[in-house]
Amino acid sequence: MGLIFEYLAILTASICLVYAVDKPCCFSKRFIANMTIVTATIRTSSSDPTFTENRLHVDYDKDRRRERTYGYIIEGAGLNQTKIKYNVWNDYTSGKRYGYTNNAPTCSVSPLDRDQFDHCVPDTLRLVATYIIGSENGAVRVNSWEGTSDNFQYTYVTSVDNCTPISFIRYGETADGTRLMENTLFSDVTQYKVSSDDALDIPQACLTADVANVGK
């Protein structure tokens, strides 16, 4: 009987270990990163896809429920291509976006249309592979997670050692029937900090503009 109980104890410990490894991870609640997001959308009224490329730097703080992003968005192609520069602060506590586009002299304030990007791999995804990207001193061991979350199919890649985000792809349909495919790449990720103490502080000019809008 002693051997049986010892075997069951080892088996239970092994199952718990496998479950812990397979459970989707979270990266830190504060981080800095550069991101490239390429999106293709097909709206219900069209059969032609629309492409955008968003290149940005982000300061992220989950506890403060704020993000600061700056970069540019490219829409279209060829002669129809447009490039929009932006510098934006998202405050999810107030539900407002503050920012400047194309070096505009005045700050614009608008309501946020989404919740804050989560710092965790969706908990409905499952580990499907572990492999190495890069070579020699630049090699990184990564986990690949796949599954469905909020009506989208995901493939999410994170580092094994500390869940640093590497990339994710998602595709599916939004609530209004728009078909969407999005490919996101992370680079120069630094966890557990933002770029400066005031990186997420909303500029006074934007707060003043917000007060003026409320008064109208």
GUDREN-119852 format. One line per field, with one value per residue: residue number from 0; residue in three letters; x, y, z of N, C-alpha, C, O in turn. Coordinates in steps of 0.1 Angstrom, whole numbers. Layout:
k	(NUM_...);
r	(ALA_...);
n_xx	(X_...);
n_yy	(Y_...);
n_zz	(Z_...);
ca_xx	(X_...);
ca_yy	(Y_...);
ca_zz	(Z_...);
c_xx	(X_...);
c_yy	(Y_...);
c_zz	(Z_...);
o_xx	(X_...);
o_yy	(Y_...);
o_zz	(Z_...);
***
This chain:
k	(0_1_2_3_4_5_6_7_8_9_10_11_12_13_14_15_16_17_18_19_20_21_22_23_24_25_26_27_28_29_30_31_32_33_34_35_36_37_38_39_40_41_42_43_44_45_46_47_48_49_50_51_52_53_54_55_56_57_58_59_60_61_62_63_64_65_66_67_68_69_70_71_72_73_74_75_76_77_78_79_80_81_82_83_84_85_86_87_88_89_90_91_92_93_94_95_96_97_98_99_100_101_102_103_104_105_106_107_108_109_110_111_112_113_114_115_116_117_118_119_120_121_122_123_124_125_126_127_128_129_130_131_132_133_134_135_136_137_138_139_140_141_142_143_144_145_146_147_148_149_150_151_152_153_154_155_156_157_158_159_160_161_162_163_164_165_166_167_168_169_170_171_172_173_174_175_176_177_178_179_180_181_182_183_184_185_186_187_188_189_190_191_192_193_194_195_196_197_198_199_200_201_202_203_204_205_206_207_208_209_210_211_212_213_214_215);
r	(MET_GLY_LEU_ILE_PHE_GLU_TYR_LEU_ALA_ILE_LEU_THR_ALA_SER_ILE_CYS_LEU_VAL_TYR_ALA_VAL_ASP_LYS_PRO_CYS_CYS_PHE_SER_LYS_ARG_PHE_ILE_ALA_ASN_MET_THR_ILE_VAL_THR_ALA_THR_ILE_ARG_THR_SER_SER_SER_ASP_PRO_THR_PHE_THR_GLU_ASN_ARG_LEU_HIS_VAL_ASP_TYR_ASP_LYS_ASP_ARG_ARG_ARG_GLU_ARG_THR_TYR_GLY_TYR_ILE_ILE_GLU_GLY_ALA_GLY_LEU_ASN_GLN_THR_LYS_ILE_LYS_TYR_ASN_VAL_TRP_ASN_ASP_TYR_THR_SER_GLY_LYS_ARG_TYR_GLY_TYR_THR_ASN_ASN_ALA_PRO_THR_CYS_SER_VAL_SER_PRO_LEU_ASP_ARG_ASP_GLN_PHE_ASP_HIS_CYS_VAL_PRO_ASP_THR_LEU_ARG_LEU_VAL_ALA_THR_TYR_ILE_ILE_GLY_SER_GLU_ASN_GLY_ALA_VAL_ARG_VAL_ASN_SER_TRP_GLU_GLY_THR_SER_ASP_ASN_PHE_GLN_TYR_THR_TYR_VAL_THR_SER_VAL_ASP_ASN_CYS_THR_PRO_ILE_SER_PHE_ILE_ARG_TYR_GLY_GLU_THR_ALA_ASP_GLY_THR_ARG_LEU_MET_GLU_ASN_THR_LEU_PHE_SER_ASP_VAL_THR_GLN_TYR_LYS_VAL_SER_SER_ASP_ASP_ALA_LEU_ASP_ILE_PRO_GLN_ALA_CYS_LEU_THR_ALA_ASP_VAL_ALA_ASN_VAL_GLY_LYS);
n_xx	(8_20_37_19_5_27_33_9_11_33_23_2_16_31_10_0_23_25_1_6_27_14_-5_-16_5_14_28_47_29_37_54_77_77_84_63_49_21_1_-27_-55_-87_-121_-150_-185_-200_-183_-160_-134_-102_-89_-59_-37_-8_7_31_47_57_52_43_32_9_-8_-19_-23_-40_-34_-20_6_12_32_38_33_7_2_-19_-36_-21_5_-3_-25_-17_-16_-1_-1_9_11_6_-3_-23_-39_-65_-79_-94_-109_-120_-111_-94_-65_-47_-24_-23_-4_13_-4_-14_-31_-46_-66_-95_-112_-137_-128_-129_-125_-114_-86_-56_-48_-24_-19_-16_-45_-67_-80_-64_-41_-10_10_34_70_99_130_140_161_197_227_242_220_198_165_143_110_74_45_12_-21_-56_-90_-105_-129_-143_-122_-95_-64_-28_-2_29_54_82_99_111_103_79_79_64_64_52_19_-9_-41_-74_-107_-142_-156_-181_-198_-197_-175_-147_-115_-80_-50_-17_8_39_64_92_123_115_110_104_85_88_83_91_97_92_71_59_33_17_-9_-8_-10_-22_-39_-57_-68_-81_-100_-116_-126_-142_-161_-174_-189);
n_yy	(-12_12_18_22_45_62_63_74_99_109_109_128_151_154_159_183_199_198_211_236_245_245_265_297_326_357_389_416_442_467_481_488_491_486_484_468_468_452_453_439_445_437_451_447_458_456_439_442_443_464_478_485_499_501_517_520_533_523_531_514_508_489_490_518_521_532_542_554_563_567_574_563_558_540_541_524_522_528_556_562_561_571_588_591_608_605_612_600_597_573_571_549_549_573_569_582_595_613_635_643_648_646_667_687_718_719_700_671_656_626_600_567_537_511_486_485_471_438_424_398_365_354_334_313_302_276_259_250_245_245_262_274_306_326_326_313_336_352_336_327_310_300_300_288_297_288_293_302_334_357_355_355_339_330_331_332_342_339_346_319_322_346_354_374_393_383_381_382_368_374_365_370_379_410_426_439_425_429_416_406_406_405_412_413_425_426_445_453_452_461_451_458_485_520_545_570_589_606_598_589_609_631_657_692_709_692_685_709_714_694_702_725_714_700_722_732);
n_zz	(0_7_-14_-34_-26_-26_-54_-63_-52_-65_-91_-89_-83_-107_-125_-116_-120_-149_-155_-144_-161_-185_-182_-193_-193_-176_-185_-171_-151_-157_-184_-211_-246_-282_-309_-337_-357_-379_-398_-414_-427_-435_-442_-437_-457_-479_-502_-504_-489_-463_-455_-427_-412_-381_-364_-333_-301_-268_-234_-207_-181_-160_-134_-130_-150_-175_-207_-227_-260_-289_-324_-357_-382_-411_-439_-466_-499_-523_-545_-530_-504_-470_-442_-408_-381_-345_-310_-281_-251_-232_-210_-190_-168_-167_-192_-215_-243_-250_-271_-298_-333_-363_-356_-347_-332_-311_-284_-287_-274_-268_-265_-253_-271_-265_-241_-218_-232_-223_-200_-199_-214_-231_-210_-221_-240_-250_-244_-271_-283_-277_-284_-300_-309_-330_-327_-312_-290_-292_-290_-280_-259_-264_-258_-275_-278_-284_-294_-288_-281_-271_-296_-314_-331_-318_-320_-299_-289_-264_-243_-226_-200_-187_-197_-216_-241_-275_-300_-315_-333_-345_-356_-369_-364_-357_-335_-352_-375_-391_-407_-395_-394_-376_-370_-347_-336_-311_-298_-282_-255_-222_-190_-160_-156_-166_-191_-179_-149_-153_-176_-181_-174_-181_-204_-193_-211_-225_-204_-199_-223_-222_-201_-212_-233_-218_-208_-229);
ca_xx	(0_29_42_7_3_38_31_-2_16_42_15_-5_26_34_-2_0_34_21_-9_12_35_5_-14_-11_13_12_40_45_19_43_64_80_80_81_53_44_8_-4_-41_-64_-101_-131_-162_-197_-204_-172_-153_-120_-96_-82_-47_-30_4_9_44_46_63_42_45_20_7_-21_-25_-28_-50_-30_-10_11_18_34_43_26_-1_2_-31_-36_-9_8_-7_-35_-12_-15_7_-6_17_3_11_-16_-24_-52_-68_-91_-103_-119_-126_-108_-81_-60_-36_-21_-20_3_19_-14_-10_-41_-48_-79_-100_-123_-140_-122_-138_-121_-108_-71_-50_-45_-10_-18_-21_-59_-66_-86_-54_-33_4_10_48_81_110_140_141_174_208_239_239_207_187_154_133_97_62_35_-1_-32_-69_-100_-109_-138_-147_-111_-85_-52_-15_5_43_60_95_97_117_96_66_81_57_72_42_6_-18_-55_-83_-121_-152_-160_-195_-206_-195_-162_-137_-103_-68_-41_-4_15_53_70_106_129_106_115_94_85_90_79_103_101_81_59_56_19_10_-16_-3_-19_-30_-50_-67_-75_-90_-111_-125_-133_-152_-172_-182_-196);
ca_yy	(0_24_20_27_59_70_64_84_112_114_112_140_162_155_165_197_205_200_221_249_249_248_277_309_334_372_397_426_452_479_478_497_483_491_475_470_461_452_449_438_444_437_455_440_464_456_427_446_445_476_475_496_495_510_515_528_531_523_529_507_506_482_495_531_520_542_540_565_557_577_567_567_548_541_535_524_518_536_570_565_559_583_586_599_608_607_612_598_592_567_570_540_553_583_565_593_595_627_634_652_641_653_679_697_726_717_686_666_647_618_588_555_528_498_485_484_458_430_421_383_357_350_322_302_296_265_257_240_242_253_261_284_315_332_316_316_345_358_326_328_299_306_292_292_295_289_291_312_343_368_353_355_328_336_325_341_337_346_339_309_325_357_357_386_391_383_384_375_369_371_368_367_389_419_425_445_417_432_405_413_398_414_406_423_422_434_446_462_451_462_449_463_500_529_552_580_590_614_593_586_621_637_671_702_715_683_686_722_712_685_711_734_706_697_734_736);
ca_zz	(0_8_-27_-42_-22_-31_-68_-65_-48_-76_-103_-87_-84_-121_-132_-112_-127_-163_-155_-142_-173_-196_-179_-199_-184_-177_-183_-160_-152_-163_-194_-223_-258_-295_-315_-351_-358_-393_-397_-426_-423_-446_-436_-442_-470_-489_-504_-506_-476_-460_-447_-420_-404_-370_-357_-321_-288_-257_-220_-202_-167_-157_-121_-132_-161_-185_-217_-236_-272_-300_-336_-369_-389_-426_-444_-480_-506_-536_-545_-520_-490_-461_-430_-397_-368_-333_-297_-274_-237_-230_-195_-190_-156_-171_-204_-225_-251_-251_-280_-309_-346_-373_-350_-345_-321_-300_-280_-289_-264_-274_-256_-256_-277_-261_-228_-219_-236_-212_-199_-198_-225_-228_-203_-229_-249_-245_-249_-282_-287_-271_-294_-299_-320_-330_-327_-304_-279_-293_-290_-270_-258_-264_-258_-285_-273_-294_-289_-291_-271_-276_-310_-323_-330_-314_-318_-290_-286_-253_-238_-215_-187_-180_-204_-224_-254_-288_-311_-316_-345_-342_-367_-366_-367_-346_-332_-363_-387_-398_-406_-391_-391_-370_-367_-338_-332_-300_-298_-272_-244_-209_-181_-146_-155_-177_-195_-169_-138_-158_-190_-182_-170_-192_-204_-188_-222_-228_-194_-201_-235_-217_-193_-222_-240_-209_-206_-241);
c_xx	(9_34_31_5_15_37_20_3_25_34_7_4_29_23_-2_11_31_11_-3_20_25_-4_-8_-5_9_26_37_34_24_54_65_82_78_72_51_31_3_-18_-48_-78_-110_-144_-174_-202_-194_-166_-138_-114_-90_-70_-41_-18_7_22_45_55_52_48_32_20_-7_-27_-30_-39_-47_-20_-6_17_21_41_36_18_0_-11_-30_-23_-8_4_-18_-30_-12_-7_3_3_8_11_-1_-14_-38_-54_-81_-100_-113_-126_-123_-95_-77_-48_-35_-18_-14_8_9_-11_-19_-43_-63_-83_-112_-125_-132_-132_-135_-116_-93_-66_-45_-30_-8_-22_-35_-59_-73_-76_-46_-19_4_24_58_93_119_140_155_185_219_235_225_195_178_145_119_86_52_22_-11_-46_-78_-104_-117_-140_-135_-102_-72_-40_-7_19_49_73_91_100_108_84_67_73_66_63_29_-1_-32_-64_-97_-130_-155_-176_-204_-204_-183_-152_-123_-92_-57_-28_5_29_58_85_110_120_114_104_96_89_84_91_107_89_69_55_41_11_4_-12_-14_-28_-41_-61_-75_-85_-102_-121_-133_-144_-164_-181_-190_-211);
c_yy	(13_27_27_42_68_73_75_98_118_117_125_152_164_162_180_205_208_211_235_254_252_260_289_319_349_378_408_436_465_475_488_487_491_480_478_461_463_446_449_436_444_440_448_445_463_442_429_449_459_473_487_490_505_507_525_524_532_522_524_505_501_488_509_532_531_537_553_559_569_569_572_555_551_534_535_520_527_551_573_563_572_578_596_597_611_606_612_593_586_565_562_542_563_579_575_591_610_626_644_643_651_667_691_705_724_703_683_656_639_606_576_545_513_498_484_470_451_425_405_377_353_336_310_296_285_264_246_236_251_251_273_293_322_321_321_325_351_349_328_316_304_296_297_288_296_287_302_321_354_367_354_343_334_326_335_335_346_339_330_314_336_362_371_384_392_387_378_378_366_374_363_378_397_419_430_437_420_421_412_403_408_407_417_417_431_434_455_463_452_461_456_478_507_538_564_582_598_610_592_598_628_652_681_707_706_683_698_721_703_694_720_726_703_710_738_731);
c_zz	(0_-6_-36_-39_-26_-46_-71_-62_-59_-89_-101_-88_-99_-129_-129_-119_-142_-164_-154_-154_-184_-194_-186_-189_-185_-177_-173_-162_-157_-173_-205_-235_-271_-301_-330_-353_-372_-393_-411_-422_-436_-439_-443_-455_-481_-490_-505_-492_-475_-451_-440_-413_-394_-363_-345_-310_-277_-243_-214_-187_-164_-145_-123_-143_-172_-195_-224_-248_-282_-312_-348_-375_-404_-431_-460_-486_-519_-534_-534_-506_-482_-448_-419_-385_-356_-321_-287_-260_-236_-215_-194_-177_-160_-184_-216_-231_-253_-261_-291_-321_-355_-368_-349_-332_-308_-297_-282_-278_-270_-264_-262_-261_-274_-247_-229_-223_-224_-212_-198_-212_-222_-221_-210_-239_-242_-251_-260_-286_-279_-280_-292_-311_-319_-329_-317_-292_-280_-293_-278_-270_-256_-263_-268_-279_-283_-288_-293_-279_-277_-291_-320_-320_-328_-316_-311_-287_-275_-249_-227_-201_-180_-187_-212_-237_-266_-299_-308_-329_-340_-354_-363_-370_-355_-345_-344_-376_-395_-396_-404_-389_-387_-366_-359_-334_-321_-302_-287_-260_-231_-199_-168_-145_-167_-180_-186_-159_-143_-172_-192_-178_-182_-192_-200_-199_-226_-217_-195_-212_-231_-209_-202_-229_-231_-207_-218_-240);
o_xx	(5_34_34_4_13_40_22_-1_24_36_6_0_31_25_-5_9_33_12_-7_20_28_-11_4_-10_2_35_26_31_16_62_56_88_71_75_50_32_0_-20_-46_-81_-106_-149_-173_-208_-197_-167_-130_-120_-85_-72_-42_-18_8_24_43_60_44_57_21_30_-17_-39_-41_-45_-56_-12_-15_26_14_48_32_22_-2_-13_-25_-14_-17_7_-20_-38_-8_-8_3_4_-1_22_-8_-5_-48_-46_-92_-111_-125_-136_-131_-85_-85_-40_-44_-13_-18_6_13_-6_-16_-43_-72_-74_-121_-116_-131_-143_-140_-113_-88_-72_-39_-24_3_-30_-37_-53_-73_-79_-45_-18_0_27_54_96_117_139_159_182_220_225_220_184_182_140_117_87_51_20_-10_-47_-74_-105_-113_-139_-137_-100_-68_-42_-4_19_50_75_82_93_107_79_57_75_74_67_28_0_-34_-61_-99_-127_-156_-182_-215_-208_-180_-150_-120_-94_-54_-28_8_30_56_91_103_117_123_95_107_92_80_100_119_78_58_47_36_-2_11_-12_-26_-40_-52_-73_-87_-96_-113_-133_-145_-155_-175_-193_-198_-218);
o_yy	(23_39_35_50_79_84_83_108_130_127_133_162_176_171_188_216_219_219_244_266_262_264_292_320_353_374_409_439_474_467_497_477_501_468_490_449_474_435_458_428_450_432_443_438_469_434_420_456_464_466_499_478_517_496_537_513_541_515_530_501_509_490_512_542_539_528_562_551_579_559_584_543_562_522_544_516_533_557_584_563_583_567_608_586_618_600_622_585_593_559_567_537_562_585_577_586_618_617_653_633_663_677_702_700_728_694_691_649_645_602_574_545_504_508_482_460_456_423_401_382_348_327_299_286_284_267_235_226_262_240_282_288_325_309_334_322_356_353_331_313_312_284_310_276_306_280_311_316_360_377_355_339_344_314_345_323_358_327_332_312_334_373_377_374_402_396_369_389_357_383_354_385_392_412_426_441_413_416_421_392_418_396_428_406_443_424_464_474_445_469_460_482_501_538_568_576_595_616_594_597_631_659_679_710_710_683_699_726_706_692_722_732_703_709_747_733);
o_zz	(-6_-9_-44_-48_-30_-51_-80_-69_-63_-95_-111_-94_-103_-137_-137_-123_-147_-173_-161_-157_-192_-204_-184_-178_-195_-169_-168_-174_-161_-169_-206_-233_-271_-299_-333_-351_-377_-388_-419_-414_-446_-431_-455_-463_-492_-481_-506_-484_-485_-441_-445_-409_-397_-358_-347_-310_-278_-241_-217_-181_-165_-144_-117_-145_-176_-192_-225_-247_-282_-310_-349_-373_-408_-427_-465_-479_-524_-524_-531_-496_-488_-444_-422_-379_-357_-320_-286_-257_-238_-208_-197_-177_-156_-188_-225_-225_-258_-260_-293_-320_-356_-375_-350_-322_-297_-306_-279_-274_-275_-257_-274_-255_-279_-241_-240_-219_-215_-223_-196_-219_-211_-226_-205_-245_-230_-263_-257_-293_-274_-284_-283_-322_-308_-330_-315_-285_-270_-295_-266_-281_-247_-267_-270_-276_-292_-278_-301_-268_-287_-298_-332_-309_-335_-314_-317_-283_-276_-252_-219_-192_-168_-184_-214_-244_-267_-307_-300_-334_-333_-362_-355_-379_-344_-353_-345_-387_-405_-384_-411_-384_-394_-360_-364_-330_-322_-306_-282_-255_-229_-199_-165_-134_-177_-172_-186_-161_-138_-178_-203_-177_-192_-182_-202_-197_-230_-220_-192_-212_-235_-211_-200_-232_-236_-206_-216_-250);
***
